[in-house]
Amino acid sequence: MSTTLKINGSVKTINAADDTPMLWVLRDELKMTGTKFGCGMALCGACTIHVEGQPTRSCVTPLAAVAGKSVTTIEGASGAAVEAVKKAWIALDVVQCGYCQPGQIMAAAALLASNPNPSDDQVDAAMAGNLCRCGTYPRIRAAVRSASQALKA
């Protein structure tokens, strides 16, 4: 089977079964390893990508579901929200082991792209599905708030 989609701004033709999870299309077919496998059940958020700008769990999203759609991975994430998040992550030393961070950053960037001034409750709700084994939640929340402030400047 052949499916065409736009990944990080480039049109790609993928030769994989329609039910192949996007996580494996990205990692195995396209050799894009920034998106991580965590749980395989959409519970941890390590595999978060953007489909048409919306945070999406790639481990349970079949290739057929994104055919013809725009997909953004951590490798191709860009724009004001993404840049603000990345700078805040570095400035506040968010990362510990780093495994969950691509998914955390993708979730935070999607939130700030749609709502550049979220309340604490909105930050918590947007980030709730992204787990961090190291427990850097206070730094993650602070970085999202910092990125929000940077977007106002």
Secondary structure, 3 states (H helix, E strand, C coil): CEEEEEECCEEEEEECCCCCEHHHHHHHHCCCCCCCCCCCCCCCCCCEEEECCEEEECCCCEHHHHCCCEEECCCCCCCHHHHHHHHHHHHCCCCCCCCCHHHHHHHHHHHHHHCCCCCHHHHHHHHCCCCCCCCCHHHHHHHHHHHHHHHHC
